[in-house]
Structures are given as structure tokens and as C-alpha cells.
Amino acid sequence: MSIAEGRARAWRLALALCGVIVAIDQGTKAAIEANLVPGERVSVFLGVHLTDVHNEGIAFGLAGGGGTGLIVLTAVALGLILALFARNAERPGMWVAVGLLAGGALGNLADRVRIDSVTDFIELPVWPAFNIADVAIVVGVAGLALVFMEQPD
């Protein structure tokens, strides 16, 4: 496979993973919003609850009420991630990290544009509520760190 073919394949895979993450994220949020009223908590098991919480800020509710500023910040961060990917698409695993990050960012961005907040619904003991997009972002950042810790061939 040529370098150009490898890069094109990485872009296709990242885009597909991004789409899957956005679909799962938006689907789970829609299911929560259809079945719970805001603030309601349903016990799942061992201290894990489902809830319907709307976060107007970023992680842990920081920068609440950021509105348009948070949308712009998310778009800029997404642009930087894509630029990084464009320069390093051939790195093994890079498409996974970028697909997760982009999917998570777009999932939460869709909420911000649609309802001016992010729907969080997974609640663990001693941890603020979060959603599938948040999980994808955290795993994507960890994956990105791992990709850059590996020395390129």
C-alpha cells in the first residue's frame, strides 16, 4: 500500500469511527431524554445511575454559560486535531484516536447547537455525570498520547 493510499484509508476509518460515535452518543442521549425527566435518577447497579442532567459548561461544569464561546472553542480544538491528523495520518492507531476525539467533540457540539447545553446521563459515585461523547474524548486523548509516545518507524 502506498503512503497516499494509507493516508486515505486512515481518513476513511477515522471518519467512519467518528460517525459511529456521534450516532451512539446522540442515540443514547435521545433515549435518556425520552425516558427521564431532567434531574431524575434511575439506579442501574452498584451505585451507577442514569440521570438527565444538562451541562452548560465544559468538563465538570466549568465555564458554565459559555454559549457561543464554547462552540467556537470546540470548533477550534476540532480543527487543530484534524490538522494534527493531516500531518500524522500514517501513524499506527492515529485514526482511532482522532475518530474518537472528533466523534466525541461533534456529539457534544450537536447538543450545544441544538439545546445550548450538553446532556449528561451516566452517573458514578463521586464523579460528575457524563455521556458517551465524553468517554470517547477521554479515550481519544489517551490514544493520542500513546500514538505520540511510540516512535515512528
Secondary structure, 3 states (H helix, E strand, C coil): CCHHHHHHHHHHHHHHHHHHHHHHHHHHHHHHHHHCCCCCEEEEECCEEEEEEEECCCHHHCCCCCCHHHHHHHHHHHHHHHHHHHHHCCCCCHHHHHHHHHHHHHHHHHHHHHHCCEEEEEEECCEEEECHHHHHHHHHHHHHHHHHHCCCC
